[in-house]
Amino acid sequence: MHVSARQQGVHGRSKLCERNIAMIDGLNPARSTGVLRYGGRNMPCTLGRGGRRAIKREGDGATPAGLWPIREILYRADRMRRLRTKLPLRVIRPDDAWCDVAGDPNYNRAVRLPYATLDERLWRDDHLYDIIAVLGYNDFPRVQGLGSAIFMHGMRPGMLPTAGCIGLELGGLRRLLELADPPNWIRIAI
């Protein structure tokens, strides 16, 4: 299968196989819920309040459709044991954040606090970001305003929608990431 450089976030051809792709789909692209399928498991997930879209813009609340690599896993070591994963892994620190302000030179990149144009703190009081899988959406190249901070993370109580990410029950997210063999990808269908 050939994947464009924009989709795979790397140069050249990809070494993809179906066992390395988690699929997210649903009945209606406008809905903010779906099902993630991977390794014979089906997990309910929440998506952006704007549904799934092929063309994403910053602040539209949509989850971007496409094929996105999992770049790295971040987790709260003060709340859980280290994940047993083959994917790149690092601990979230209290000064970790993500720049989602279009026009900032660090747009769609991890930053450290204090940071002048900050909107997305990774160290949260709730449990949504206890585990974060950073998806390779709009990161190579980064295009200002095309959308940022697209993650897989914990699900809000009541399956409430995200701002454009993928929300999963934390136990299911942990199992998914511990099963994953690099390279691993998320396909979000329309």
N, C-alpha and C positions, 0 to 999 in steps of 0.2 A: 504494500500500500504506500503510495507517495503522499507525503504531507508537506504543505508549503512551509517555507521558513517562518512566516508570520504565525502559522498555526503551531508549529512545533517549538518555536522560540530558540532554535539553534540553526546553524548553517548546514546545508547538505541534506542528504536523505536520512530518514529516521529508521531505527531498528524496532519497528512496532510489531507486536503480535496481539491478537485479540485477548489473550490472557492478561495482558498488561493494561487493558483499558477498562475503566469503570464507566458504565453508561448511565446517564440520567435522562429520563423521558417522562412524559405525562400525557394525559388526554388532550389538554388544551394549552397552547403556548402562553396564553394570557394568565393562566393560573399560577399561584405562588407555591404550589406543592408538586412533588414528583416522586419518582421511585429511582433509587440508585441501585444498579445491578452489578454485582462483582463476585466472582468466585462462587457462583451458585447461590448467592444470598440476594435477597431483595430487601432494601431498607427504605422506609419512607423518609423523604427529605423535604426541607423547605427551601424555597428559592426567593428571588427578589420580588418585592411588592409589584414591580412592573412586569412580572412574568419572564419568559425567555425571549431574547431578541438576537437577531443576527447582527444588528448594528447597535452597539452600546454607546452611550454618552455618559459622562460624569454626572452623577446626581439623578439619573433617570430611574433608579431603583430596579433596573433589569439585570438578570443573570445572562451573561454573554453566551450565546450558542457557539459551539465550535469544539475543537479538540485541544485541550490545554494540558501541558505537563505539570506534574507536581514538582515544584522547585525544592522545597524544604519543609520540614515539620518543626513547628515551634510548640513548646509546652511549658506549663507552670510546674516546676519542680517542687514548689512548696505545697502543691495540692495533689500530686500524683507521682507514682514511680516512673522512672524512665521508660519510654516506649521501646519495645523490642522490634525495631524496624531497620530495614536495609536502606531506607531513604535518608538523605541528609537531615540531621537533627540538631536543634539547639534550644537552650533554655531561654524562656522569656524573662527579662529583667524589668524591674519597676520603671526604668527610664526608656523602655522600648516603645516606639510609636511607628506609624506609617504615614507618609505624606500623601494626602489625597487632594491637595490644593492645586488645581490647574494653574500653570504659569510659574510654579515654584521649580527651581532647578532639580530638586530631589523628588519631583512628582512620581508617584507610584514606586517609591523606594522606602526601605526601612530607614528610620532616623532615630536619633537619641534625643531625649528631653534634657534641658529645655530646648524647644524649637519654636521659632517665631510663627510659622504658619502651620499650626498643628490642628488636626481634626480627628485623628484615629489613634487613640492610646491602645496599646496591646495588653497592658497590665490592667485588668478590670476587676471590679468588686463582684460582679456576677460570674457565672461559669461559662459564658459563651466562648471565651477565648482561652479556656484551659488547654485546649489543643487547637492549633491552627495548621492547616495544610495550605501553604502559599502556592497558588496556581500561577503558571506562566502566562497570564493574560496581559497584553499590552506592556510587555517588559523588554522586548527586543524586536524592533526598536520601540521605545516609549513614545507615544504620541499624546501630546497635551490634550486633555479634555475627552479622550476616548474611553476613560474609565480606569479606576485604580482599586487597589486593596481587594482583589477578588480572591477570597479564601474559602476553604471548607472549614467549618468550625461547629461548635455546639449549637443545638437547636433551642430556640426560645420556647418557654412553656406555652402550651396550647397550640403548637405548630404555627406560631405567628411568622409572617414573612420576614426575610432579611432585607438589607439595603442593596442586594445584588449578589451576595455570596450564596453558598450552599450550606444549609444547616442540617446537621445529623445529630441523633442522640449520641452523647459522648461515648458510651460503651461501644456502640456500633462504629463510630468514627475511629476509635482506638483499634478495634479488631480489623477494620479495613486497612489501616495504615501498617499494622503489624503483618498482614498478609501480603502487602504490596512488594513486588520485586522491581527494582529500577531497570529500565526507565518505566515510569508509571504515568498514566494519562487519565484525564477525565474528559469524556465526550458528553457534551450537553446538546441534546437534540431539540429541534424546534417542533 
